[in-house]
Amino acid sequence: MEYPDGFDKTKLRNKPICGILAVAIAAGVSYPVAYQTLRTVFHEKKLGSRFRGTTWQGQQLAALDRLAVKYRVFQFDKSVMKFCELHQDDGFIYLISIKGHIMTFKNGFIIDQHFCAPWQEYAHPRMKIKRVVKIVGKGW
């Protein structure tokens, strides 16, 4: 798994942009396209005057809808490690929400603005998952 086009890890590493990055990867678009889509959603929902990159699941799902991505949301009340063990070989992209953070998982790799490596190297494998979005297809 790789970072999307337009994502500069050195500049964006410590910014609250995990949701933007997750949407970019799930939709298969560049980072600037995902950023602009989420910025539009942010302003349409009148969530403030200035978009700084922080997103919540409702905004992320609205952005996926705009980008014609088909998905399914479900609960998974176990750890990141257990989820990864169960889904490491099924070929789907998953957006995994843990407390205050979202990351992308596919084919045994976790990716967020800090980390892109096999899930076994993830620093917090015992974190409990709040919710999962399974990307099941794209509309184009």
C-alpha positions as CSV (number, residue, x, y, z in Angstrom):
1,M,0.0,0.0,0.0
2,E,1.2,3.5,-0.8
3,Y,0.4,7.0,0.1
4,P,-1.8,8.8,-2.5
5,D,-0.5,11.3,-5.0
6,G,0.0,14.8,-3.5
7,F,0.5,13.6,0.1
8,D,3.8,14.9,1.6
9,K,4.4,13.0,4.8
10,T,7.1,15.3,5.9
11,K,4.8,18.3,5.9
12,L,1.6,16.7,7.0
13,R,2.8,14.1,9.6
14,N,1.7,16.1,12.7
15,K,-1.5,17.6,11.3
16,P,-5.0,16.3,12.1
17,I,-5.5,14.8,8.6
18,C,-6.1,11.1,9.2
19,G,-9.6,11.4,7.8
20,I,-8.6,13.1,4.6
21,L,-5.9,10.5,4.0
22,A,-8.3,7.7,4.6
23,V,-10.8,9.1,2.2
24,A,-8.1,9.6,-0.5
25,I,-7.0,6.0,-0.2
26,A,-10.5,4.6,0.0
27,A,-11.7,6.6,-3.1
28,G,-8.5,6.1,-5.0
29,V,-8.0,9.8,-5.5
30,S,-5.2,12.2,-4.9
31,Y,-4.8,13.8,-1.5
32,P,-5.7,17.3,-2.8
33,V,-8.9,15.9,-4.3
34,A,-9.9,14.3,-1.0
35,Y,-9.0,17.5,0.9
36,Q,-11.1,19.7,-1.4
37,T,-14.0,17.3,-1.2
38,L,-13.9,17.2,2.6
39,R,-13.5,21.0,2.7
40,T,-16.7,21.4,0.6
41,V,-18.6,19.0,2.9
42,F,-17.3,21.0,5.9
43,H,-18.6,24.3,4.5
44,E,-21.9,22.8,3.3
45,K,-22.6,21.5,6.8
46,K,-21.7,24.9,8.2
47,L,-19.3,23.5,10.8
48,G,-17.2,26.6,11.0
49,S,-15.5,29.3,8.9
50,R,-12.1,27.6,8.5
51,F,-11.4,24.0,7.6
52,R,-8.2,22.8,9.3
53,G,-8.3,19.2,8.3
54,T,-10.1,17.6,11.3
55,T,-13.0,15.4,10.2
56,W,-15.5,13.1,11.7
57,Q,-17.2,10.0,10.4
58,G,-20.3,11.8,9.1
59,Q,-18.1,14.1,7.0
60,Q,-15.9,11.2,5.8
61,L,-19.0,9.2,4.7
62,A,-20.4,12.3,2.9
63,A,-17.1,12.7,1.1
64,L,-17.1,9.0,0.0
65,D,-20.7,9.5,-1.3
66,R,-19.6,12.5,-3.3
67,L,-16.7,10.5,-4.7
68,A,-19.1,7.6,-5.7
69,V,-17.6,5.1,-3.3
70,K,-19.7,2.2,-2.1
71,Y,-19.2,1.2,1.5
72,R,-20.7,-0.6,4.4
73,V,-20.4,0.6,8.0
74,F,-20.3,-2.0,10.9
75,Q,-19.3,-2.3,14.5
76,F,-16.4,-4.4,15.6
77,D,-16.0,-4.6,19.3
78,K,-12.5,-6.1,19.4
79,S,-8.9,-4.9,19.1
80,V,-7.0,-3.7,16.0
81,M,-4.9,-6.9,16.2
82,K,-7.9,-9.2,16.1
83,F,-9.5,-7.3,13.2
84,C,-6.3,-7.5,11.2
85,E,-5.8,-11.2,11.8
86,L,-9.4,-11.8,10.5
87,H,-9.2,-9.6,7.5
88,Q,-5.6,-9.5,6.3
89,D,-6.1,-11.5,3.2
90,D,-9.6,-10.6,1.9
91,G,-8.5,-7.8,-0.5
92,F,-11.0,-5.1,0.8
93,I,-10.0,-1.7,2.0
94,Y,-11.2,-0.9,5.5
95,L,-11.3,2.4,7.4
96,I,-10.8,1.6,11.0
97,S,-11.9,4.1,13.6
98,I,-10.3,4.0,17.1
99,K,-10.6,6.7,19.7
100,G,-9.8,10.1,18.0
101,H,-8.2,8.5,15.0
102,I,-8.9,6.7,11.7
103,M,-6.6,4.6,9.7
104,T,-6.8,2.5,6.5
105,F,-6.2,-1.3,6.3
106,K,-5.7,-3.5,3.3
107,N,-4.0,-6.8,2.7
108,G,-2.2,-6.8,6.0
109,F,-1.0,-3.2,5.9
110,I,-2.0,-0.2,8.0
111,I,-1.6,3.3,6.7
112,D,-2.1,6.7,8.3
113,Q,-0.1,9.9,8.3
114,H,2.5,8.4,10.7
115,F,2.7,4.8,9.6
116,C,2.7,2.6,6.5
117,A,3.7,-0.9,7.3
118,P,2.4,-4.4,8.1
119,W,-0.1,-4.4,10.9
120,Q,2.2,-6.5,13.1
121,E,4.4,-3.4,13.4
122,Y,1.6,-1.1,14.5
123,A,2.4,0.5,17.9
124,H,-1.1,0.1,19.4
125,P,-2.5,-3.3,18.3
126,R,-4.6,-3.7,21.4
127,M,-6.6,-0.5,20.8
128,K,-10.3,-1.2,20.7
129,I,-12.0,-0.5,17.4
130,K,-15.1,1.8,17.5
131,R,-16.4,1.3,14.0
132,V,-15.3,0.0,10.6
133,V,-16.1,1.2,7.1
134,K,-15.7,-1.5,4.5
135,I,-15.1,-0.2,1.0
136,V,-17.1,-2.5,-1.3
137,G,-16.8,-0.8,-4.6
138,K,-16.5,2.4,-6.6
139,G,-19.2,3.9,-8.8
140,W,-16.9,4.6,-11.8
